[in-house]
Amino acid sequence: PGVAELRLKGVGDTRRLPPTGRLEARENVGEKIKNNRERAALERLGQGRAGLRELASLLASPDAARRPRRAALPYPPEEDLDRHQREAVELILGVQDIVAIQGPPGTGKTRVIAEALRQLAKSRTPGQPPLRVLINSVQNEAVGNVVERLANTEGLLVRVVQRQARSEDESLDFADRAERGRERV
């Protein structure tokens, strides 16, 4: 059940579909790639090779995470924050292990994340090891909005690990190459 668009690869109009027939999905390449990536991530997590070595134990026992200490903003905020958003930034600045931000649309999650990262970037001293931050969202647009807000932040290097295809054909080509192991996305 559902609607599928069928596109034939080839030059010209030499191939034609019959007026009726049956279309069966043999393999969902995107789902297979996603599953392989998830499996590899779980293996790295289990082997203690995640960016945060304690991540597996923190995910298994969230209560083991140290409570964040509220830290005063060291610099005047660039974002217009309400009281709750300011408190959230202060808690992020005092986090010792891991932080997750969740909330309905329009509550200022993007504003809070951008301001917290600006504060952290400004507080860095030369020679300090790099700060590793993973920003993830179900919606790619949310991550893009954070990156856009941080575009002119001095002392902050943003690396976007998502590569978008310019067309459906390129998207399929990315999936094919990634599956064959020639390209690591």
Sequence and secondary structure as in RCSB ss.txt:
>XXXX:A:sequence
PGVAELRLKGVGDTRRLPPTGRLEARENVGEKIKNNRERAALERLGQGRAGLRELASLLASPDAARRPRRAALPY
PPEEDLDRHQREAVELILGVQDIVAIQGPPGTGKTRVIAEALRQLAKSRTPGQPPLRVLINSVQNEAVGNVVERL
ANTEGLLVRVVQRQARSEDESLDFADRAERGRERV
>XXXX:A:secstr
         SSTT     SS        HHHHHHHHHHHHHHHHHHTT SSSTTHHHHHH GGGS        SS
  SS   HHHHHHHHHHHT SS       TTSSHHHHHHHHHHHHHHH  TT          SSHHHHHHHHHHT
TT TT          SSHHHHHHHHHHHHHTS   
